[in-house]
Amino acid sequence: MPSRKDLLLRLEHLEKSNEEERKASRELLNGVGEMMETIEGLIKTVEFQRKANEKQSKRIKGLKKETDGLKRANKDIRDNLRMVMETTVVPIVAAVVLKSFYKKGMQPVHTSDPVPDNHADIIRRHRRKFNAFGLENRQEMLDFAEVWPEVMLARNATAHEVTGDDVVSILSYCRGKLHQVLGRAFRSLWGISPSNWHNATGARKALVFRDSSDR
């Protein structure tokens, strides 16, 4: 049978063990508490980020709507600009160029045409004289005659001055054969192709053709 001293030693040992376990439990609980606080902090951070993301998403949607609206507005502006160019500016510039081109080509041609104002028919009758216009063949003369009536019908009858810059700026708005005919007329009048206009001399850039009459 253990002595009283041994029992006391065992009791003391058990008390120390219990104290260490209680201490370890307290530390564990403290650690769990800190972990819970950390988790709560993370949850708050995630929730804050979620709300921020929602706000950002709403902003992005709003910006997308604004962008779509601007795109539609820009398209409307471009469409309106194209309509104005095609219906107003192109006929004015094209009329001056074609009439100046006609005068240049008809200078060496001595004609007694009975209807001098019917320019399209005159051009067709003189289609074999395409060299005088700086054209390559009869078909180019016929193309010239074909676009003449439409351009003259749409033009504004007021006097106008046209530079090479004016012609180059409207070429992309010209449809069908008018684009080809204006390009040929441009090369004949300004002595350079529209695509090479950026290399034109100062004298060529200063060259102006005027329209103040029907001849």
KEKOL-503306 format. One line per 5 residues: their letters; for each residue x, z negated, y negated of C-alpha. Coordinates in steps of 0.1 Angstrom, whole numbers. Each point is the difference from the previous one (the first is absolute). Example, Ala and Ser with C-alpha at 12.3 -4.5 7.8 and 13.67 -1.06 7.14 Angstrom:
! residues 2
AS) 123 -78 45  14 7 -34
//
This chain:
! residues 215
MPSRK) 0 0 0  14 10 -34  11 -27 -23  -15 -8 -33  29 15 -18
DLLLR) -4 33 19  -37 1 -9  8 -6 -36  26 28 0  -25 24 16
LEHLE) -26 -10 -25  24 6 -29  9 34 15  -36 10 3  -7 -10 -36
KSNEE) 29 21 -12  -12 29 21  -35 -3 -14  13 -2 -35  21 32 5
ERKAS) -31 17 15  -21 -11 -30  27 12 -24  1 33 19  -38 3 -2
RELLN) 0 -7 -37  27 27 -5  -20 24 21  -31 -8 -20  18 5 -32
GVGEM) 14 33 13  -35 11 10  -13 -10 -34  27 20 -18  -7 29 24
METIE) -37 -2 -9  8 0 -37  22 31 6  -28 17 19  -25 -8 -28
GLIKT) 24 13 -25  4 32 20  -38 3 3  -3 -3 -38  27 25 -5
VEFQR) -16 25 24  -34 -5 -17  16 4 -34  17 32 12  -33 13 15
KANEK) -18 -5 -33  28 16 -18  -1 30 24  -37 3 -5  5 1 -38
QSKRI) 28 25 4  -23 21 23  -27 -1 -26  25 11 -27  12 28 22
KGLKK) -35 12 6  -7 -2 -37  31 20 -7  -9 25 26  -34 5 -16
ETDGL) 17 4 -34  25 24 15  -28 20 17  -18 1 -33  31 12 -19
KRANK) 5 27 27  -36 12 -5  4 -1 -37  33 19 2  -16 26 23
DIRDN) -29 4 -25  26 4 -28  19 26 20  -31 19 9  -12 0 -36
LRMVM) 34 11 -11  0 28 25  -34 11 -11  10 0 -37  32 19 8
ETTVV) -17 25 22  -30 6 -23  16 -3 -34  37 -1 -2  8 26 27
PIVAA) -22 27 -15  14 -5 -35  36 1 11  -5 28 26  -19 21 -26
VVLKS) 30 -1 -24  25 8 27  -20 28 16  -7 16 -34  36 -2 -10
FYKKG) 10 14 34  -25 28 -5  13 9 -34  36 0 13  -8 23 29
MQPVH) -22 24 -20  25 5 -29  18 28 18  -32 15 14  -16 26 -23
TSDPV) -37 0 9  -32 13 -16  -23 -22 21  -36 4 -14  -9 -37 6
PDNHA) 30 -20 -14  -17 -34 5  -5 5 37  35 -12 8  -5 -5 38
DIIRR) -9 37 4  29 11 -21  24 -21 21  -15 15 32  4 36 -13
HRRKF) 36 -6 -9  8 -19 32  28 26 8  18 -12 -31  6 -34 15
NAFGL) 37 2 -10  -9 -1 -37  -16 -34 7  30 -13 19  -20 0 32
ENRQE) 11 11 35  -29 22 12  -35 13 -7  -16 -29 18  14 -24 -25
MLDFA) -16 21 -27  -33 -1 18  3 -38 3  7 -1 -37  -32 20 -7
EVWPE) -20 -22 24  7 -33 -18  -3 14 -35  -38 -1 -4  -5 -35 13
VMLAR) 28 -15 -22  -13 18 -31  -36 -11 6  10 -36 3  25 -2 -28
NATAH) -6 -15 -34  1 27 -27  19 -21 -25  36 10 -8  25 -17 22
EVTGD) 38 -3 4  15 -3 35  35 -11 10  17 2 34  -5 -37 4
DVVSI) -38 6 -4  0 26 28  21 -20 24  -22 -31 -5  -32 19 9
LSYCR) 12 20 29  -8 -26 26  -36 1 -12  -4 37 4  -19 13 30
GKLHQ) 3 31 22  16 31 -15  1 -15 -35  30 -22 11  19 31 12
VLGRA) -8 22 -30  9 -27 -25  33 -5 18  8 37 -2  -11 1 -36
FRSLW) 22 -30 -8  31 16 15  -7 32 -20  -6 -18 -33  25 -29 1
GISPS) 25 18 22  3 -29 25  -21 -13 29  -22 -30 -4  18 -18 27
NWHNA) 33 4 -19  -14 -9 -34  19 -32 -1  32 21 -3  -14 22 -28
TGARK) 21 4 -32  -12 -15 -33  -9 35 -13  -23 5 30  -16 -34 -4
ALVFR) -7 7 -36  -17 33 8  -37 -1 -10  -28 25 6  -30 0 -22
DSSDR) -36 11 5  -18 8 -32  -19 32 9  -15 19 29  28 26 0
//
